[in-house]
Amino acid sequence: MNTILLTVDAVVFGYRDGRLFVALINRKYAPFQGQWALPGGFVLPDESLETAVQRELREETGIQIQFLEQLFTFGNPDRDPRQRVVSVAYMGLVRPSDFTIMASTDAQDVAWFALDALPELAFDHADILNLAINRLRAKLTYEPIGLNLLDEKFPFGEVERLYAAILDKPFDRRNFRKKFLSFNILTELPEKAATEKGRPGALYTFDRDRYETLQREGFIFEIR
């Protein structure tokens, strides 16, 4: 009887300069030695899935995330050429500037790749990534999770750029601004953003406590 092994994989998205990125590692060992892949690895006997994915992510990339959302379980019998391996995939959002990424253990390199410039991925990781992208795009329309990708203080224009980049669609600037500010989950700060020309723009921050309070009261967030 063949043993079925259990692994975890992490899809970690980052955002900068109007583009969405994903963290990938370059594999040190076979199979797929030298190819790019999602960070991840085998679950140890005494680990929970959540502990395993956080450990693998920390060891292979240096990225630490308190919360990773379970995405899906991938169990195609041929997904790993070594033997039958089932993987539980997770998804997380970070600000790339918060981390100095560093490869270790099974990874010989780690890098941020823009979604429009991805290398060929090992295993079935292209399928995992595509599912994660679709999940992120869907969630972005009914939950302001994208704000976790921005700095603590940001000009409102970055919110629009973020949504346009992830959802891959243009927005009417005036209507988008009016609708988003009507949710009353952003706080305008007294300080201004420096600009090369024109008047300094307002800076905002995400009022997480107010959003959570509104959620408990039945608040509906929707951006289409």
ABEGO torsion letter per residue (X at the ends): XBBBBBBBBBBBBBBBGGBBBBBBBBBABOBGBGBBBBBEEBBBAABBAAAAAAAAAAAAAGBBBABBBBABBBABAAABAABBBBBBBBBBBBBAAABBBBBBEABABBBBBBAAABBBBBEAAAAAAAAAAAAAAAAAAABAAAAAABBABBBAAAAAAAAAAAAGBBBBAAAAAAAAAAAGABBBBABBBBBABEBBBBBBBBBAAAAAAAAAAGBBBBBX
